[in-house]
């Protein structure tokens, strides 16, 4: 297939990312290419080797996936077009014949460890944890005999010739990971009425209330922030950028007005896209924040300028 028909994802085969990607209807007609890391998956899109990449961005237990947040904030711009929410539960994958009592070493992705820590303390208190590049890579390492067990999706067992010794492992009920489908920048899709917009911004300077001033751009227009995280810029101690998801679409007047406010107030703003919410939740519009009210206010201003206010 051509690069236009190729999607990359955080591999190898058998990751939760692959499972999330396969929930998209268009995945059935695409070449799905596993990559060794989030940067590699996104660079394939930047270099026109793939049309899009699916990567994890947020976990309900561990929070933001820093590799994805940093890649989207730096390098050549990319845009988020979709998101996928995948419920997460782990299986303890082992080579045939392995018993719980014989397990001395376990592996998995670093984000997995906080999600199974209490289960390990209760059931494998003496086992040594070492991190792998992904949960599926941990399964591969178990297959090669380098570890006794791996925490991964149960669906990865057949791929690596392993057995799920224990299934349904999770410390937190309703644990989920959020994934985003990322492509090259283009015009965002039309609003659905249940949308999310993502941006990254850099403060112009550090002074008391600097962040509060920027956050008021959202509050004064009734735009709800669904997530905000700070990430170091690499330019020195105390230098951060802020990654934000908010309710609404760029074409919503209140959201567009927020982004214009950010552009005026911040050193730099990177628009990451407006896209349908996976949970299909609709924002509650507060009085004075609807598109119609923005239009009415603009018309009133023009009447004032014309002496007809």
Secondary structure, DSSP 8 states (H G I E B T S, - for coil): --GGGEEEEE-STT-HHHHHHTTSGGGGGSEEEEESSHHHHHHHHHTTS-SEEEEEEEETTTEE-HHHHHHHHSSS--EEEEEEEEE--EEEEE-TT--GGG--EEEEEHHHHHHHHHHHHHH-TT-EEEEESSHHHHHHHHHTTS-SEEEE-GGGTTTTT-EEEEEEE-SSTT-EEEEEEEES--------SSEEEEEEEEESS--TTHHHHHHHHHHTTT--EEEEEEEE-SSSTT-EEEEEEEES-TTSHHHHHHHHHHHHHEEEEEEEEEEE-TT-------TT-SHHHHHHHHHHHHHHHTT--
